[in-house]
Amino acid sequence: MRILIKNLFIGALPLLLGFAAGYLFTRTLSSCGSMVGPLFAAKCHGRVLQYQIRFQTLGTALGCVIVAVIGMVRELRARRAVQSRASSQGDSP
């Protein structure tokens, strides 16, 4: 059960980072109308959505890189453990 939860968390990490990046972008940005005025607010809203999508994409890509590094480290640790067990069993007889 612990392994399942660990793998689910690692698999969901890119999605969580993408949502977090989009949320942080919307929290840090003030409204479009206050930035450019009421005349250009409609154009600004579309541009803000494009930037939010880019931030979410970058957050997801960062999450994928982090998951790849975590997977590589876990695989190397497992491989070293198997090699050390094989070498210790080979020395004992």
Secondary structure, 3 states (H helix, E strand, C coil): CHHHHHHHHHHHHHHHHHHHHHHHHHHHCCCHHHHHCCCCHHHHHHHHHHHHHHHHHHHHHHHHHHHHHHHHHHHHHHHHHHHHHHHHHHHCC
